[in-house]
């Protein structure tokens, strides 16, 4: 995951945060695709993080509190 380095994305998700400028995004993406093995490992890491921390069924109480009166 490549994302802008802004407050909503400044958390513990294993992602590349880049300044919100076109040239920084292009540079980061080019660097990432140059090493496909490292990119695959990073994909595995973020998948594992999402499965361990962000699955909806693990946070149903929080969602119900947010949506119900």
N, C-alpha and C positions, 0 to 999 in steps of 0.2 A: 504494500500500500504506500502510495506517495500522496501526501496531503499538504495543504498550506499550513504553515506554522502559525496558527491562530489558536486562541484560547480553547475552543471546543475540542480541538485535536491534541492538546498538550496534556496527555495522560500516559498511562503505562502501556498502551498498545504498541507493539513492535512495528513501527512504521517510519518511513523517511519523511521528516517534516522539512519543507523547503520554504524560503521566502516566497511570497505571493507575486512572483515575477516570472514572466515567460521564459527568460533565459535560464533561470535557476531550475525551473521544471525540466526544460529540455536537457540541460547538463546532467541533472540527476537521473533522468530516464535513460539517457545514453550510457551513463556509467553503470547503471543496473543491468541493462541488457547485454553489456559486454562480458559479464560473467554469469552465464546461465545456471551453473551449479550453485553458486552463492544465492542467486535469485530464487531457485527452487527451495533451498534450505530456509530462506527468509519466508517464503510462502508457507512452508510447513510450520514455522514458528508462529506466524500470525493465525493460521488455522487452529493450532493447538490453543493459543491464547483465547480466541473467540469461543471455542468449545468449552474451555474451562471457566470463562468469566462472563460471557455475554449471551448465553442461551436463554430465551424467553422463559422457558418452563422453570428455570432456576430463580427467576425474579418476578413471579406472578403476583406476589403480595404487593410489591412496589408498583407494578402496573395497575393493579386494581385500585390502590389508594389514589393514584394519579387520575384515573378515569371515572371512578365512581364517587358519589357524594359521601 
